[in-house]
C-alpha cells in the first residue's frame, strides 16, 4: 500500500534506457565542508509534463529554479531518503545563497533546540533529547539536517505538534478553541477543510476502518473519518504556513520533505501553499518504490507530481531478496 504509514502518522548519470544512478553522500559522512564519498541508488525519473524519462541531473536543474519544492516520500523507503539528499546536493550546486530545508518530521514547538543545534550552541545529543526525532532519524533524516547545518542553511520544524492533531482527531476542530494563545500559535491561524478531491482521496485511503480494529456504525464511521480528516488538515495547513513564513523570511528556494500523501496530485500541503503564495513556482516530486525499474509506467503515475522518481523497492527483513 502506497500510504502504509498514513493512518499511524495521523493519530547523476544519464538514464537512457536503463536505471539511473544518483550520486549521494555515503552513510556515516557529514556532507558539507569536504567532498563526500559517493554511493549509488538505482532509480528512474519521469518528467510528467514532457511525458518522458529524464536523468536526475536534468530534474535537479529544474528544481533549482523553483520557489518551493515538495519531496513526497515513502517514510520507510531508504533509497528515497538517499535520493532526497541527492536533490539537496543538486540544488546546492546550482543556487547562490542558502536553501531552506523544511521538514514534516519535526514539529513547531522544537524549533528552538533545532536552531540551537544548527548554530552549534548545543550538542547533537541535547538537540535530539529535546526534539522528538522520528525513530528513523539517524539513518534517513540526519543526512539532510547535517547537509544543511554544514552550509549554514535554515531548517524549519514545520509540522503541528502531534498532541494537537490527536486532540482534533478525537474532538474535531472545535477542540482547538480550548487552547491557550501560546499553544494555539503552534497551529496555523488559517484552517480550511473543504470536501474536495483531497477529501475524496482521504476517505478512500481510510477505507472502512475495520482493518484497524474499529467496528463502527455508519454514523460513527462517518464522524470518525471526518474528525481524522480535520486532523490531517491542520497538519497540512500548519506545514503550509511554516513553508510560506520561511519563504518570506529567507527567500527561495524552500525544499520541504513530507509523506507523499501531503503533496501528491498537488493537493494537501502543496495546495495550501499555493493558496497562500499564488505567484510562487511550486514543484512536486513524488517518490514511488517499485519492484522492477525496467517496467515502470510513468504515464499511469504522472499525475502524482511534476516529477515522479521511481526507486527500487528495498526488501523487507523477513522477505527473500530478489535475484
N, C-alpha and C positions, 0 to 999 in steps of 0.2 A: 504493500500500500504506500503510495507516494507520500502521504502525510501521516505516517505511522505514529509520530510523536505529537501530533497536533492536539489531541484531547488532553494529554497529560500536561502540556505546556500551558493550556488554558487554565484548569483547576490549578620563445618559441621557435619551432621547426615547421616549415610549410607542410600543410596537411596533404594536399594532393588527393590520392585515392585511398590512403591508409591512415591509421590512427596517428594523431599528432602528439608530440611530446612537449610539455611546457616546462620551462626551467623554473625551479623552486629552490628556496633555501633548504639545505639538508637538516634533518632533525638534530637538535642539540646545538645548532648555531644561532647566534643572535645577529640577524641581518642589520646592516646599518653602516657602521664606520669602516668595516672591512668588506672585501669581496666575499660573499658567502660561498660555501661549497654548493654544488648543483646536483639535484636529483631530477628524476623524470616521472611524469604522470601521463599515462595514455588517455587521450580524450579526443573528441571532435567538437568543433564549434560550428553551429548553424546560424547563419545570418537570416533572420526571419523576414526582413524587408526585401532582401535580394533573393531570397529563397534558394540559397546555395551554401555549401560548406566553405568556410574560410579558415585561415590559420589563426592561431592565438594572438600573434603579434598584430594582425590587422584589427582584431577586436580590441586589443589593448589601446591601439592608436585612436580608435573611435571613442572609447570610454574616456580617454584623457581629455576629450573635447567637451564632455558633458558637464552639466552643473551638479546633478545628483545621479549617483549610480547605485542601483539596488542589486545586491548579490543574494539571490534567493536560493538558499541551500537546503540540503537534507542534513539535519543535525548529526546523524550517525554515519555519514559518509566521509571517511578520512581523506579520500582523494579530492573531494570537493574542497575541503579546507586547504589542502595544499595548493589548489588552483586559485583560491581566493588570495593567498599570499602572492602568487604569481601576478594576479591582477594588480595588487598594490604596487609591486615592483615595476610592472609595466607602465603604470600611470606615473610613478615617481620619476622614471627616466624621461618623461615627456612634458612634465609640468614644471614651471618655475614657482617656487614658493611652496608653502605647506599644502598637504592634502588632509582633509578632515576625515578621520575614521569614526564612524558611529556604529554602535552595536546593540542589537536586541538583547544580548546576553548579560548586560549589566543594567541595573535599574537606577532611576534618577537619584535615589537617596544615597548612592555610593559614589557620586561624582567627586566628592571631597577626597576620599582616600585614593581614588584613581588619579586625580590631579596631583596629589602629593607624591605619588609614585612616579608619575611622568616627570615631575620636577626634580626627582632624585632626593626628595626630602624624607622619605621613609623607605624601609627595606621592602623587598617583594613579599616577604612573609607577613609583614604588617598590612600591606595592601590586600593580600588575599584573605587574611583573617577578618578584614573589615568590609569586604565587598561581595560576599556570597557568590563566588565564581561557580560556573556550571561544572559538573563532575569531569567533563572532557576538556576543561580549560587548558591544562598544561600541554596536551597534545595538539589541540585544534585551534584555540584562540590566542594562546600566549604568543605564537609567532607573529600574529597580526599586531598585537599590542606592542611587542618588542620592536617590531619594524618601525612603528610609528614613534615610539619613545626614542629610538636611536636617531631619528631625524627631527625631533622636536615638534612633531605634529600633535594637534589636539586629538583627544579620543573622547567620545561622547557616550556616557551611560544614558541611553535614551528611553528605556522602557519604563512602564509603570511598575511600581513595586507590586509584586505578585499578591501580597496580602489584600490589596485593594481590588485587584481583578477577582480574587476569590470572594471578596465581600459582594461584588456586583453579581457574580455567578450565583450566589445564594439569595440575595435580596433585591437585585435589579439596580438600575441607575439611581433610583430614589435613595438608596442606602448611602450614596455619597453626600447627601445633604446633612448627614450626621457628623461629618468630619470637621475638625477644626481647620482654620485657614491654612496653617502651616502644612498639614497633611494634604489638604485639597490642592495645594500648589504643586504637589508631585504628580498630579494628573492634568491632562490637557484641559485648558479652560473651555475650549470649544468642542463639544461632543456631538457626534451625529451617528445614528444607527439606521440608515434607510433600508427598506426592504427591496434591495436591488439585486443585481447579478451576484454580488458578493454574498448576500444573504442566501440566495439560492444554492450557491456552492457550499456554503457553510452547512446548510441543512442536509445536503447530500452527503457531506463528509461525516456528519454526526450520525447518520443512519437512524435506526430505531432505538439505539442505546441499549438494546438487550444484551449485546456483547460486552457491555461494561457492568454487568450485574445489576442493571436497573430495570425492574419490572414496573412499568408505569401505565396509567390510563392515558388515552389520547390527550386529554386535557392537561394532565401532569407533564406529559412529554412535551407538549407544545410550549408550556410555560417554562420548563427547564431549558429547552433548546433556546428559547428567546433570551432568557437571562444569561445563558452561556455566550450567546452572540453579543449581547451588550458588553460582557467582559472582554470578548475579543475586540470589540470596537474601541474600548478605552485603551487597549494596548496599541492599536493602530493609530488612534488619534494622538496619544502621548508620544509615540515614536515619531510621528509626522511633525508634531510641534517641536520636538527636540531637534530634528533634522533641519527644519526651517530656521530655528533660532541659531543653530551652528552656521548655517549658510549665511545668515545676515551678519553674524559676528565675525566670521573668518573668511567668508567668500568661498567660491567654488574651488575644487570640487569637493563634495561630500560623498563618501563611499559608505554605504550602510549595509551591514551583513545581517541577514534575518532569515528565519524559516521561510521557505518558498511560498507558503500559503499567504503570507503577508504582502507579497508583491506579484505573484503570478497573475497573468492577464491584465496587469496594470491596475489591479484592484487593491483593496486593503490599505496598507500604509502608503503605497505608491499613489493611489487615487487621492488620499488625504493630503499628501504633499502637493500634488498638482492643484488641489483646491486652494491651497494657501499661496502657492507660487505659480501662478498661471502662465507666466512667461519663461519659466525655467525649462531647461532641456533635461528631462528626466529619462534615464535609460534603465531598462530592466534586463538583468541577466538571470536566467533560470538554469540551475544545475540539475541534471537528470541522470542518476546512475542506471546503467543498462548492463545486461548480461553479455552483449555482443556488439562491439563498436562497428563491425562491418555490416550490420543490418539495421542501423538507426533509421528512424522515419522522421526526418526533420519537418516535412510538411504537416504531418499529423500533430506535431508538438509546437509549431511555430507561434501559435497564439499565446503561449506561456510567457514569452518575453521578446524583447528586441533581439536578444541573442540567447540561444539555447546551447548550453555546454553539456555534452554527454560524457559521462565518466564511466569507467569500467567498474562494475559493482565489486565491492570488497566481500569476499566470502565470510560468512558468519563463523564464529569459533567452532560451532557444532556442525557445520556444513562441510562436506568434502570439497576440496579445491577443484576448480575446473581444469581439465587437461590443457 
